[in-house]
Amino acid sequence: VTAKVIELRVNLRAAPSTNAKIIGTVVKNDQFTLLGRSQDGKWYQASLVGKTAPVWVFGGTLQIVSGDPKTLPVVTTP
């Protein structure tokens, strides 16, 4: 599943929460591969070049470019 950023600037988080540590940012029209989704389906786990661990991005800031996000596995976080 591929997604594109639709906001000017979006924070990348360590966990699927606005309270989680910010570990980077992406900007409008950046595209990346989604690896999984949060249990509530509001957040997506993504793999980005330059990041060793997967990051979390809020789904409301993304547009799905290809694939069906409902097919992504649910990723549980501690």
PyMOL Python script that loads the backbone (N, CA, C, O; Angstrom):
from pymol import cmd

cmd.read_pdbstr("""\
ATOM      1  N   VAL A   1       0.859  -1.176   0.000  1.00  0.00           N
ATOM      2  CA  VAL A   1       0.000   0.000   0.000  1.00  0.00           C
ATOM      3  C   VAL A   1       0.903   1.235   0.000  1.00  0.00           C
ATOM      4  O   VAL A   1       1.820   1.344   0.813  1.00  0.00           O
ATOM      5  N   THR A   2       0.636   2.147  -0.905  1.00  0.00           N
ATOM      6  CA  THR A   2       1.425   3.372  -1.015  1.00  0.00           C
ATOM      7  C   THR A   2       0.552   4.572  -0.660  1.00  0.00           C
ATOM      8  O   THR A   2      -0.615   4.641  -1.046  1.00  0.00           O
ATOM      9  N   ALA A   3       1.138   5.523   0.085  1.00  0.00           N
ATOM     10  CA  ALA A   3       0.408   6.718   0.494  1.00  0.00           C
ATOM     11  C   ALA A   3       1.207   7.968   0.154  1.00  0.00           C
ATOM     12  O   ALA A   3       2.428   7.928   0.003  1.00  0.00           O
ATOM     13  N   LYS A   4       0.476   9.091   0.037  1.00  0.00           N
ATOM     14  CA  LYS A   4       1.070  10.390  -0.256  1.00  0.00           C
ATOM     15  C   LYS A   4       0.618  11.380   0.812  1.00  0.00           C
ATOM     16  O   LYS A   4      -0.539  11.363   1.230  1.00  0.00           O
ATOM     17  N   VAL A   5       1.525  12.235   1.249  1.00  0.00           N
ATOM     18  CA  VAL A   5       1.226  13.266   2.248  1.00  0.00           C
ATOM     19  C   VAL A   5       0.400  14.374   1.587  1.00  0.00           C
ATOM     20  O   VAL A   5       0.763  14.866   0.518  1.00  0.00           O
ATOM     21  N   ILE A   6      -0.717  14.768   2.226  1.00  0.00           N
ATOM     22  CA  ILE A   6      -1.582  15.815   1.659  1.00  0.00           C
ATOM     23  C   ILE A   6      -1.543  17.113   2.465  1.00  0.00           C
ATOM     24  O   ILE A   6      -2.150  18.107   2.068  1.00  0.00           O
ATOM     25  N   GLU A   7      -0.834  17.109   3.592  1.00  0.00           N
ATOM     26  CA  GLU A   7      -0.671  18.322   4.395  1.00  0.00           C
ATOM     27  C   GLU A   7       0.699  18.937   4.091  1.00  0.00           C
ATOM     28  O   GLU A   7       1.573  18.263   3.546  1.00  0.00           O
ATOM     29  N   LEU A   8       0.888  20.204   4.439  1.00  0.00           N
ATOM     30  CA  LEU A   8       2.170  20.867   4.166  1.00  0.00           C
ATOM     31  C   LEU A   8       3.333  20.186   4.879  1.00  0.00           C
ATOM     32  O   LEU A   8       4.399  19.993   4.295  1.00  0.00           O
ATOM     33  N   ARG A   9       3.123  19.820   6.152  1.00  0.00           N
ATOM     34  CA  ARG A   9       4.171  19.175   6.953  1.00  0.00           C
ATOM     35  C   ARG A   9       3.496  18.243   7.949  1.00  0.00           C
ATOM     36  O   ARG A   9       2.509  18.611   8.587  1.00  0.00           O
ATOM     37  N   VAL A  10       4.031  17.042   8.077  1.00  0.00           N
ATOM     38  CA  VAL A  10       3.431  16.029   8.948  1.00  0.00           C
ATOM     39  C   VAL A  10       4.520  15.416   9.822  1.00  0.00           C
ATOM     40  O   VAL A  10       5.605  15.080   9.347  1.00  0.00           O
ATOM     41  N   ASN A  11       4.205  15.275  11.120  1.00  0.00           N
ATOM     42  CA  ASN A  11       5.148  14.653  12.048  1.00  0.00           C
ATOM     43  C   ASN A  11       5.126  13.141  11.917  1.00  0.00           C
ATOM     44  O   ASN A  11       4.076  12.532  11.712  1.00  0.00           O
ATOM     45  N   LEU A  12       6.304  12.548  12.040  1.00  0.00           N
ATOM     46  CA  LEU A  12       6.453  11.097  12.128  1.00  0.00           C
ATOM     47  C   LEU A  12       6.647  10.774  13.595  1.00  0.00           C
ATOM     48  O   LEU A  12       7.441  11.422  14.276  1.00  0.00           O
ATOM     49  N   ARG A  13       5.931   9.784  14.085  1.00  0.00           N
ATOM     50  CA  ARG A  13       5.936   9.489  15.517  1.00  0.00           C
ATOM     51  C   ARG A  13       6.479   8.086  15.802  1.00  0.00           C
ATOM     52  O   ARG A  13       6.485   7.212  14.935  1.00  0.00           O
ATOM     53  N   ALA A  14       6.932   7.900  17.035  1.00  0.00           N
ATOM     54  CA  ALA A  14       7.469   6.614  17.473  1.00  0.00           C
ATOM     55  C   ALA A  14       6.357   5.612  17.770  1.00  0.00           C
ATOM     56  O   ALA A  14       6.599   4.405  17.791  1.00  0.00           O
ATOM     57  N   ALA A  15       5.140   6.103  17.999  1.00  0.00           N
ATOM     58  CA  ALA A  15       3.983   5.256  18.300  1.00  0.00           C
ATOM     59  C   ALA A  15       2.734   5.954  17.757  1.00  0.00           C
ATOM     60  O   ALA A  15       2.779   7.145  17.450  1.00  0.00           O
ATOM     61  N   PRO A  16       1.628   5.229  17.636  1.00  0.00           N
ATOM     62  CA  PRO A  16       0.408   5.810  17.065  1.00  0.00           C
ATOM     63  C   PRO A  16      -0.370   6.692  18.045  1.00  0.00           C
ATOM     64  O   PRO A  16      -1.463   6.341  18.488  1.00  0.00           O
ATOM     65  N   SER A  17       0.224   7.849  18.373  1.00  0.00           N
ATOM     66  CA  SER A  17      -0.392   8.779  19.308  1.00  0.00           C
ATOM     67  C   SER A  17       0.230  10.156  19.118  1.00  0.00           C
ATOM     68  O   SER A  17       1.418  10.273  18.817  1.00  0.00           O
ATOM     69  N   THR A  18      -0.580  11.197  19.294  1.00  0.00           N
ATOM     70  CA  THR A  18      -0.029  12.555  19.225  1.00  0.00           C
ATOM     71  C   THR A  18       0.853  12.864  20.430  1.00  0.00           C
ATOM     72  O   THR A  18       1.568  13.866  20.435  1.00  0.00           O
ATOM     73  N   ASN A  19       0.806  12.016  21.443  1.00  0.00           N
ATOM     74  CA  ASN A  19       1.671  12.173  22.608  1.00  0.00           C
ATOM     75  C   ASN A  19       3.013  11.466  22.437  1.00  0.00           C
ATOM     76  O   ASN A  19       3.919  11.646  23.252  1.00  0.00           O
ATOM     77  N   ALA A  20       3.145  10.661  21.380  1.00  0.00           N
ATOM     78  CA  ALA A  20       4.382   9.910  21.149  1.00  0.00           C
ATOM     79  C   ALA A  20       5.485  10.838  20.647  1.00  0.00           C
ATOM     80  O   ALA A  20       5.221  11.901  20.085  1.00  0.00           O
ATOM     81  N   LYS A  21       6.711  10.414  20.862  1.00  0.00           N
ATOM     82  CA  LYS A  21       7.883  11.194  20.462  1.00  0.00           C
ATOM     83  C   LYS A  21       7.885  11.432  18.948  1.00  0.00           C
ATOM     84  O   LYS A  21       7.629  10.518  18.164  1.00  0.00           O
ATOM     85  N   ILE A  22       8.177  12.674  18.554  1.00  0.00           N
ATOM     86  CA  ILE A  22       8.327  13.012  17.138  1.00  0.00           C
ATOM     87  C   ILE A  22       9.733  12.600  16.716  1.00  0.00           C
ATOM     88  O   ILE A  22      10.716  13.012  17.332  1.00  0.00           O
ATOM     89  N   ILE A  23       9.829  11.784  15.661  1.00  0.00           N
ATOM     90  CA  ILE A  23      11.146  11.301  15.224  1.00  0.00           C
ATOM     91  C   ILE A  23      11.490  11.758  13.810  1.00  0.00           C
ATOM     92  O   ILE A  23      12.454  11.282  13.211  1.00  0.00           O
ATOM     93  N   GLY A  24      10.700  12.677  13.288  1.00  0.00           N
ATOM     94  CA  GLY A  24      10.982  13.220  11.969  1.00  0.00           C
ATOM     95  C   GLY A  24       9.748  13.879  11.389  1.00  0.00           C
ATOM     96  O   GLY A  24       8.702  13.936  12.036  1.00  0.00           O
ATOM     97  N   THR A  25       9.873  14.378  10.166  1.00  0.00           N
ATOM     98  CA  THR A  25       8.741  14.982   9.473  1.00  0.00           C
ATOM     99  C   THR A  25       8.786  14.606   7.995  1.00  0.00           C
ATOM    100  O   THR A  25       9.831  14.237   7.460  1.00  0.00           O
ATOM    101  N   VAL A  26       7.635  14.709   7.358  1.00  0.00           N
ATOM    102  CA  VAL A  26       7.518  14.573   5.910  1.00  0.00           C
ATOM    103  C   VAL A  26       6.751  15.791   5.416  1.00  0.00           C
ATOM    104  O   VAL A  26       6.100  16.482   6.199  1.00  0.00           O
ATOM    105  N   VAL A  27       6.828  16.051   4.115  1.00  0.00           N
ATOM    106  CA  VAL A  27       6.176  17.225   3.551  1.00  0.00           C
ATOM    107  C   VAL A  27       5.214  16.817   2.436  1.00  0.00           C
ATOM    108  O   VAL A  27       5.238  15.685   1.953  1.00  0.00           O
ATOM    109  N   LYS A  28       4.379  17.754   2.049  1.00  0.00           N
ATOM    110  CA  LYS A  28       3.347  17.512   1.045  1.00  0.00           C
ATOM    111  C   LYS A  28       3.931  16.831  -0.193  1.00  0.00           C
ATOM    112  O   LYS A  28       4.994  17.202  -0.692  1.00  0.00           O
ATOM    113  N   ASN A  29       3.200  15.827  -0.667  1.00  0.00           N
ATOM    114  CA  ASN A  29       3.508  15.026  -1.856  1.00  0.00           C
ATOM    115  C   ASN A  29       4.592  13.976  -1.654  1.00  0.00           C
ATOM    116  O   ASN A  29       4.880  13.227  -2.587  1.00  0.00           O
ATOM    117  N   ASP A  30       5.210  13.890  -0.468  1.00  0.00           N
ATOM    118  CA  ASP A  30       6.119  12.772  -0.191  1.00  0.00           C
ATOM    119  C   ASP A  30       5.312  11.476  -0.260  1.00  0.00           C
ATOM    120  O   ASP A  30       4.167  11.438   0.193  1.00  0.00           O
ATOM    121  N   GLN A  31       5.892  10.420  -0.818  1.00  0.00           N
ATOM    122  CA  GLN A  31       5.222   9.124  -0.905  1.00  0.00           C
ATOM    123  C   GLN A  31       6.060   8.068  -0.213  1.00  0.00           C
ATOM    124  O   GLN A  31       7.289   8.138  -0.211  1.00  0.00           O
ATOM    125  N   PHE A  32       5.379   7.076   0.385  1.00  0.00           N
ATOM    126  CA  PHE A  32       6.065   5.986   1.050  1.00  0.00           C
ATOM    127  C   PHE A  32       5.151   4.779   1.162  1.00  0.00           C
ATOM    128  O   PHE A  32       3.950   4.855   0.902  1.00  0.00           O
ATOM    129  N   THR A  33       5.748   3.669   1.554  1.00  0.00           N
ATOM    130  CA  THR A  33       5.039   2.404   1.686  1.00  0.00           C
ATOM    131  C   THR A  33       4.515   2.235   3.102  1.00  0.00           C
ATOM    132  O   THR A  33       5.240   2.457   4.072  1.00  0.00           O
ATOM    133  N   LEU A  34       3.254   1.841   3.215  1.00  0.00           N
ATOM    134  CA  LEU A  34       2.653   1.556   4.517  1.00  0.00           C
ATOM    135  C   LEU A  34       2.868   0.087   4.853  1.00  0.00           C
ATOM    136  O   LEU A  34       2.713  -0.785   3.998  1.00  0.00           O
ATOM    137  N   LEU A  35       3.226  -0.179   6.108  1.00  0.00           N
ATOM    138  CA  LEU A  35       3.517  -1.544   6.553  1.00  0.00           C
ATOM    139  C   LEU A  35       2.402  -2.146   7.398  1.00  0.00           C
ATOM    140  O   LEU A  35       2.210  -3.362   7.412  1.00  0.00           O
ATOM    141  N   GLY A  36       1.669  -1.288   8.104  1.00  0.00           N
ATOM    142  CA  GLY A  36       0.643  -1.778   9.011  1.00  0.00           C
ATOM    143  C   GLY A  36      -0.245  -0.635   9.448  1.00  0.00           C
ATOM    144  O   GLY A  36      -0.071   0.509   9.027  1.00  0.00           O
ATOM    145  N   ARG A  37      -1.211  -0.967  10.311  1.00  0.00           N
ATOM    146  CA  ARG A  37      -2.141   0.047  10.802  1.00  0.00           C
ATOM    147  C   ARG A  37      -2.392  -0.166  12.283  1.00  0.00           C
ATOM    148  O   ARG A  37      -2.178  -1.254  12.816  1.00  0.00           O
ATOM    149  N   SER A  38      -2.852   0.895  12.939  1.00  0.00           N
ATOM    150  CA  SER A  38      -3.186   0.789  14.359  1.00  0.00           C
ATOM    151  C   SER A  38      -4.501   0.032  14.507  1.00  0.00           C
ATOM    152  O   SER A  38      -5.246  -0.132  13.540  1.00  0.00           O
ATOM    153  N   GLN A  39      -4.773  -0.421  15.706  1.00  0.00           N
ATOM    154  CA  GLN A  39      -5.976  -1.203  15.952  1.00  0.00           C
ATOM    155  C   GLN A  39      -7.238  -0.420  15.595  1.00  0.00           C
ATOM    156  O   GLN A  39      -8.204  -1.005  15.105  1.00  0.00           O
ATOM    157  N   ASP A  40      -7.244   0.899  15.834  1.00  0.00           N
ATOM    158  CA  ASP A  40      -8.419   1.710  15.507  1.00  0.00           C
ATOM    159  C   ASP A  40      -8.434   2.166  14.043  1.00  0.00           C
ATOM    160  O   ASP A  40      -9.403   2.780  13.597  1.00  0.00           O
ATOM    161  N   GLY A  41      -7.354   1.867  13.290  1.00  0.00           N
ATOM    162  CA  GLY A  41      -7.289   2.202  11.873  1.00  0.00           C
ATOM    163  C   GLY A  41      -7.016   3.665  11.574  1.00  0.00           C
ATOM    164  O   GLY A  41      -7.096   4.077  10.417  1.00  0.00           O
ATOM    165  N   LYS A  42      -6.695   4.462  12.589  1.00  0.00           N
ATOM    166  CA  LYS A  42      -6.476   5.894  12.380  1.00  0.00           C
ATOM    167  C   LYS A  42      -5.022   6.241  12.076  1.00  0.00           C
ATOM    168  O   LYS A  42      -4.738   7.313  11.542  1.00  0.00           O
ATOM    169  N   TRP A  43      -4.111   5.348  12.411  1.00  0.00           N
ATOM    170  CA  TRP A  43      -2.676   5.574  12.207  1.00  0.00           C
ATOM    171  C   TRP A  43      -2.110   4.479  11.319  1.00  0.00           C
ATOM    172  O   TRP A  43      -2.602   3.350  11.302  1.00  0.00           O
ATOM    173  N   TYR A  44      -1.055   4.840  10.573  1.00  0.00           N
ATOM    174  CA  TYR A  44      -0.379   3.861   9.725  1.00  0.00           C
ATOM    175  C   TYR A  44       1.098   3.800  10.076  1.00  0.00           C
ATOM    176  O   TYR A  44       1.739   4.818  10.338  1.00  0.00           O
ATOM    177  N   GLN A  45       1.621   2.578  10.076  1.00  0.00           N
ATOM    178  CA  GLN A  45       3.053   2.385  10.261  1.00  0.00           C
ATOM    179  C   GLN A  45       3.687   2.399   8.877  1.00  0.00           C
ATOM    180  O   GLN A  45       3.179   1.767   7.951  1.00  0.00           O
ATOM    181  N   ALA A  46       4.794   3.117   8.737  1.00  0.00           N
ATOM    182  CA  ALA A  46       5.427   3.270   7.429  1.00  0.00           C
ATOM    183  C   ALA A  46       6.926   3.027   7.516  1.00  0.00           C
ATOM    184  O   ALA A  46       7.543   3.148   8.574  1.00  0.00           O
ATOM    185  N   SER A  47       7.486   2.680   6.367  1.00  0.00           N
ATOM    186  CA  SER A  47       8.921   2.514   6.227  1.00  0.00           C
ATOM    187  C   SER A  47       9.443   3.683   5.402  1.00  0.00           C
ATOM    188  O   SER A  47       9.007   3.893   4.270  1.00  0.00           O
ATOM    189  N   LEU A  48      10.370   4.437   5.964  1.00  0.00           N
ATOM    190  CA  LEU A  48      10.932   5.580   5.253  1.00  0.00           C
ATOM    191  C   LEU A  48      12.436   5.438   5.111  1.00  0.00           C
ATOM    192  O   LEU A  48      13.113   4.947   6.014  1.00  0.00           O
ATOM    193  N   VAL A  49      12.949   5.868   3.977  1.00  0.00           N
ATOM    194  CA  VAL A  49      14.380   5.858   3.734  1.00  0.00           C
ATOM    195  C   VAL A  49      15.054   6.739   4.776  1.00  0.00           C
ATOM    196  O   VAL A  49      14.600   7.850   5.049  1.00  0.00           O
ATOM    197  N   GLY A  50      16.133   6.240   5.353  1.00  0.00           N
ATOM    198  CA  GLY A  50      16.869   7.012   6.350  1.00  0.00           C
ATOM    199  C   GLY A  50      16.425   6.765   7.778  1.00  0.00           C
ATOM    200  O   GLY A  50      17.080   7.224   8.715  1.00  0.00           O
ATOM    201  N   LYS A  51      15.324   6.048   7.964  1.00  0.00           N
ATOM    202  CA  LYS A  51      14.843   5.721   9.316  1.00  0.00           C
ATOM    203  C   LYS A  51      15.063   4.226   9.534  1.00  0.00           C
ATOM    204  O   LYS A  51      14.620   3.405   8.730  1.00  0.00           O
ATOM    205  N   THR A  52      15.745   3.877  10.619  1.00  0.00           N
ATOM    206  CA  THR A  52      16.041   2.469  10.865  1.00  0.00           C
ATOM    207  C   THR A  52      14.820   1.714  11.381  1.00  0.00           C
ATOM    208  O   THR A  52      14.649   0.530  11.088  1.00  0.00           O
ATOM    209  N   ALA A  53      13.980   2.390  12.141  1.00  0.00           N
ATOM    210  CA  ALA A  53      12.767   1.752  12.671  1.00  0.00           C
ATOM    211  C   ALA A  53      11.550   2.297  11.933  1.00  0.00           C
ATOM    212  O   ALA A  53      11.578   3.426  11.444  1.00  0.00           O
ATOM    213  N   PRO A  54      10.485   1.510  11.848  1.00  0.00           N
ATOM    214  CA  PRO A  54       9.251   2.030  11.240  1.00  0.00           C
ATOM    215  C   PRO A  54       8.725   3.228  12.025  1.00  0.00           C
ATOM    216  O   PRO A  54       8.955   3.343  13.228  1.00  0.00           O
ATOM    217  N   VAL A  55       8.031   4.099  11.345  1.00  0.00           N
ATOM    218  CA  VAL A  55       7.450   5.300  11.952  1.00  0.00           C
ATOM    219  C   VAL A  55       5.933   5.232  11.843  1.00  0.00           C
ATOM    220  O   VAL A  55       5.392   4.444  11.067  1.00  0.00           O
ATOM    221  N   TRP A  56       5.251   6.067  12.628  1.00  0.00           N
ATOM    222  CA  TRP A  56       3.787   6.135  12.591  1.00  0.00           C
ATOM    223  C   TRP A  56       3.353   7.491  12.038  1.00  0.00           C
ATOM    224  O   TRP A  56       3.921   8.529  12.377  1.00  0.00           O
ATOM    225  N   VAL A  57       2.330   7.457  11.178  1.00  0.00           N
ATOM    226  CA  VAL A  57       1.797   8.661  10.555  1.00  0.00           C
ATOM    227  C   VAL A  57       0.282   8.644  10.710  1.00  0.00           C
ATOM    228  O   VAL A  57      -0.353   7.610  10.501  1.00  0.00           O
ATOM    229  N   PHE A  58      -0.305   9.797  11.079  1.00  0.00           N
ATOM    230  CA  PHE A  58      -1.759   9.881  11.223  1.00  0.00           C
ATOM    231  C   PHE A  58      -2.427   9.770   9.853  1.00  0.00           C
ATOM    232  O   PHE A  58      -2.057  10.480   8.918  1.00  0.00           O
ATOM    233  N   GLY A  59      -3.406   8.880   9.740  1.00  0.00           N
ATOM    234  CA  GLY A  59      -4.072   8.606   8.472  1.00  0.00           C
ATOM    235  C   GLY A  59      -4.775   9.795   7.844  1.00  0.00           C
ATOM    236  O   GLY A  59      -4.897   9.861   6.621  1.00  0.00           O
ATOM    237  N   GLY A  60      -5.241  10.742   8.662  1.00  0.00           N
ATOM    238  CA  GLY A  60      -5.938  11.910   8.142  1.00  0.00           C
ATOM    239  C   GLY A  60      -5.051  12.860   7.361  1.00  0.00           C
ATOM    240  O   GLY A  60      -5.537  13.790   6.717  1.00  0.00           O
ATOM    241  N   THR A  61      -3.737  12.624   7.419  1.00  0.00           N
ATOM    242  CA  THR A  61      -2.790  13.487   6.705  1.00  0.00           C
ATOM    243  C   THR A  61      -2.315  12.852   5.403  1.00  0.00           C
ATOM    244  O   THR A  61      -1.455  13.399   4.712  1.00  0.00           O
ATOM    245  N   LEU A  62      -2.887  11.687   5.073  1.00  0.00           N
ATOM    246  CA  LEU A  62      -2.428  10.920   3.916  1.00  0.00           C
ATOM    247  C   LEU A  62      -3.539  10.677   2.903  1.00  0.00           C
ATOM    248  O   LEU A  62      -4.724  10.680   3.237  1.00  0.00           O
ATOM    249  N   GLN A  63      -3.128  10.467   1.666  1.00  0.00           N
ATOM    250  CA  GLN A  63      -4.022   9.995   0.608  1.00  0.00           C
ATOM    251  C   GLN A  63      -3.444   8.667   0.125  1.00  0.00           C
ATOM    252  O   GLN A  63      -2.253   8.577  -0.171  1.00  0.00           O
ATOM    253  N   ILE A  64      -4.285   7.640   0.047  1.00  0.00           N
ATOM    254  CA  ILE A  64      -3.829   6.346  -0.459  1.00  0.00           C
ATOM    255  C   ILE A  64      -3.672   6.453  -1.972  1.00  0.00           C
ATOM    256  O   ILE A  64      -4.605   6.834  -2.678  1.00  0.00           O
ATOM    257  N   VAL A  65      -2.485   6.114  -2.458  1.00  0.00           N
ATOM    258  CA  VAL A  65      -2.181   6.195  -3.885  1.00  0.00           C
ATOM    259  C   VAL A  65      -2.453   4.852  -4.560  1.00  0.00           C
ATOM    260  O   VAL A  65      -2.989   4.805  -5.667  1.00  0.00           O
ATOM    261  N   SER A  66      -2.081   3.765  -3.890  1.00  0.00           N
ATOM    262  CA  SER A  66      -2.336   2.437  -4.446  1.00  0.00           C
ATOM    263  C   SER A  66      -2.505   1.429  -3.319  1.00  0.00           C
ATOM    264  O   SER A  66      -1.929   1.576  -2.240  1.00  0.00           O
ATOM    265  N   GLY A  67      -3.303   0.405  -3.588  1.00  0.00           N
ATOM    266  CA  GLY A  67      -3.544  -0.635  -2.610  1.00  0.00           C
ATOM    267  C   GLY A  67      -4.724  -0.320  -1.700  1.00  0.00           C
ATOM    268  O   GLY A  67      -5.318   0.756  -1.777  1.00  0.00           O
ATOM    269  N   ASP A  68      -5.050  -1.270  -0.843  1.00  0.00           N
ATOM    270  CA  ASP A  68      -6.172  -1.148   0.087  1.00  0.00           C
ATOM    271  C   ASP A  68      -5.640  -1.197   1.512  1.00  0.00           C
ATOM    272  O   ASP A  68      -5.140  -2.237   1.940  1.00  0.00           O
ATOM    273  N   PRO A  69      -5.734  -0.086   2.266  1.00  0.00           N
ATOM    274  CA  PRO A  69      -5.195  -0.079   3.623  1.00  0.00           C
ATOM    275  C   PRO A  69      -5.865  -1.075   4.565  1.00  0.00           C
ATOM    276  O   PRO A  69      -5.294  -1.433   5.595  1.00  0.00           O
ATOM    277  N   LYS A  70      -7.062  -1.519   4.222  1.00  0.00           N
ATOM    278  CA  LYS A  70      -7.749  -2.509   5.059  1.00  0.00           C
ATOM    279  C   LYS A  70      -7.051  -3.860   5.020  1.00  0.00           C
ATOM    280  O   LYS A  70      -7.296  -4.708   5.878  1.00  0.00           O
ATOM    281  N   THR A  71      -6.183  -4.071   4.033  1.00  0.00           N
ATOM    282  CA  THR A  71      -5.443  -5.337   3.940  1.00  0.00           C
ATOM    283  C   THR A  71      -4.165  -5.322   4.786  1.00  0.00           C
ATOM    284  O   THR A  71      -3.515  -6.355   4.940  1.00  0.00           O
ATOM    285  N   LEU A  72      -3.805  -4.162   5.330  1.00  0.00           N
ATOM    286  CA  LEU A  72      -2.596  -4.061   6.154  1.00  0.00           C
ATOM    287  C   LEU A  72      -2.803  -4.770   7.492  1.00  0.00           C
ATOM    288  O   LEU A  72      -3.902  -4.741   8.046  1.00  0.00           O
ATOM    289  N   PRO A  73      -1.756  -5.405   8.009  1.00  0.00           N
ATOM    290  CA  PRO A  73      -1.885  -6.041   9.318  1.00  0.00           C
ATOM    291  C   PRO A  73      -2.010  -5.007  10.426  1.00  0.00           C
ATOM    292  O   PRO A  73      -1.453  -3.912  10.338  1.00  0.00           O
ATOM    293  N   VAL A  74      -2.748  -5.367  11.471  1.00  0.00           N
ATOM    294  CA  VAL A  74      -2.849  -4.510  12.651  1.00  0.00           C
ATOM    295  C   VAL A  74      -1.576  -4.712  13.467  1.00  0.00           C
ATOM    296  O   VAL A  74      -1.203  -5.841  13.787  1.00  0.00           O
ATOM    297  N   VAL A  75      -0.911  -3.600  13.800  1.00  0.00           N
ATOM    298  CA  VAL A  75       0.338  -3.638  14.567  1.00  0.00           C
ATOM    299  C   VAL A  75       0.021  -3.206  15.985  1.00  0.00           C
ATOM    300  O   VAL A  75      -0.484  -2.107  16.211  1.00  0.00           O
ATOM    301  N   THR A  76       0.321  -4.077  16.941  1.00  0.00           N
ATOM    302  CA  THR A  76       0.094  -3.721  18.333  1.00  0.00           C
ATOM    303  C   THR A  76       1.347  -3.049  18.878  1.00  0.00           C
ATOM    304  O   THR A  76       2.465  -3.448  18.552  1.00  0.00           O
ATOM    305  N   THR A  77       1.159  -2.040  19.698  1.00  0.00           N
ATOM    306  CA  THR A  77       2.276  -1.315  20.284  1.00  0.00           C
ATOM    307  C   THR A  77       2.216  -1.448  21.795  1.00  0.00           C
ATOM    308  O   THR A  77       1.134  -1.560  22.373  1.00  0.00           O
ATOM    309  N   PRO A  78       3.378  -1.435  22.435  1.00  0.00           N
ATOM    310  CA  PRO A  78       3.406  -1.579  23.896  1.00  0.00           C
ATOM    311  C   PRO A  78       2.735  -0.408  24.607  1.00  0.00           C
ATOM    312  O   PRO A  78       2.678  -0.383  25.836  1.00  0.00           O
TER     313      PRO A  78
END
""", "prot")
cmd.dss("prot")
cmd.show_as("cartoon", "prot")
cmd.util.cbc("prot")
cmd.orient("prot")
